[in-house]
């Protein structure tokens, strides 16, 4: 039985740990979420496919377009960023739109304009994430079998080794959706805007991780500046 004095002490301790007022807001984390990591050109095509599908649905283009009035033409402007990703994404987006039966024009006159904006952002290294290991999946197949192999006869040890291998397979299965390596510093914001001469008609924005060793495919070469140098004649 807990005494009244002990209960009062616990309440006092809890009150001391929280303050009703603060000079600044407390920094909190967002709920844990997932973000794809671009690691192959096939991923660029997948990003373009998803973007095209979202635009077709929101603008009523392609096969979903009503017969009257005529479905509008679409012109996909080349992105201002001339990087490997920008060029590949531009081409893949046109291909995806055509696959959705969208009328894509060679010229901007009389067409809905699709403008591509690609922003590369670089954050500080070693950012923590909320990744955890599914210990329960490994325990029965791996760790318990390891203890058996360490103290068992050769035949039993062989069976334990097979169980360990099975546990590793279970681990790989459960974590196969995780990208390898630490959290990348480089992230990519890809925005495609649909507009006519006077207004925005739709917009799709998505954020992706980029493997840091591949950052040059997305950011391009560093910008060069002219520096005036003075001196005695």
Phi, psi and omega in degrees: 000132182272131181288159179296326180293321178294319178297318179296321179295320178297318179296321179295318179296319178295322180293325180290335183280345180236138179249139182286342183227154180210146178288334179223157176295148177284136178285125179234160178271151169287157173303145181300133179221176179243147181220124183296152178244121181283122182224002181203158178297331176298330177292326177299318179296320179296320177297316179296320179299314180295321178295314179299317180298318179293319180293317179299318181291318184282330183261352181068042182263179173067219184296337180276356182286138179292151182293325179226129359290168182302145179296138183289153172282156178233134176242122181264108181287140174298139181292151179294329180280114180264076177244171178300317179295317182300315180293316180295319180293320179301312180295317181294327179293318177299315179300316181294321179296317178297323178296332177270014177067028176275138178279106182259126184264153174281338185235154183280345186299124176072014184241154170291132182267129172253113182255130182256125175239128182236118181243125177260129182236136180241121181258177179290155182283167172060040175286130180286154173234180183260028181291136176225156182268136178284079186301324183297327180290328181276332193301305185294320185272339188242291188294318179297320179292328178298318177296324178293317182295328184289332187238011186254170175292163183306318181296315179293326179296323177297318177296322179295322178298321177296323178294322177299314179300320177297322178296321178296319178298319178297318178299314180297322179297316184287337183247014184293341179274359177273134174285144182286159176086175180288172177299124182296150173283329188267131176231156186234128174252115182249119181235131175239121182249136175254130182208159170250203185289341188236341188204162172279138180254336180183162181203142177232126178232136178218154182238139183223151167280152176232133175302126186301327180290344179255013187301329182295339178289342186246325184267335182078180180290155178296147181288139180261146181234149173271127180244123179282130181245124179256164180179176179287142177273000000 
